[in-house]
Amino acid sequence: MKKLAITLTLAAMLPASAAFAQQAMDDMKMMDMAQQPAAGAHAATGVIKKIDLQTGMVTIAHEPIKSLNWPAMIMAFKMQNKAMLKTLSVGKKVDFSFVQEGSSYVITSIK
């Protein structure tokens, strides 16, 4: 009788534990998504070399970008929001996300 009661108790708990495990997995997926750039965007780290307020461009010496299989290099990026240029300074190390728009690469976020 005790074995039957234990079996029934465990069987009753199984759906709850499965639901808990699924919720934990869903939370982990959301955590990963928060750390990833938006779909189609690429994440990078680099050092600002030049800021051009007139053209809305920033030149960055960036580390390798795995999502594009790019080596480290220096390149100019357009800023999606030119007002963000005023918060940057030459020599500052930054983490940024960018997307490709036509033949240009546009920074969507930078910190």
Beta strands, then each sheet from edge to edge (+ up, - down):
strand 1: 42-52
strand 2: 57-62
strand 3: 73-79
strand 4: 93-101
strand 5: 104-110
sheet 1: 1+ 2- 3+ 5+ 4- 1+
end
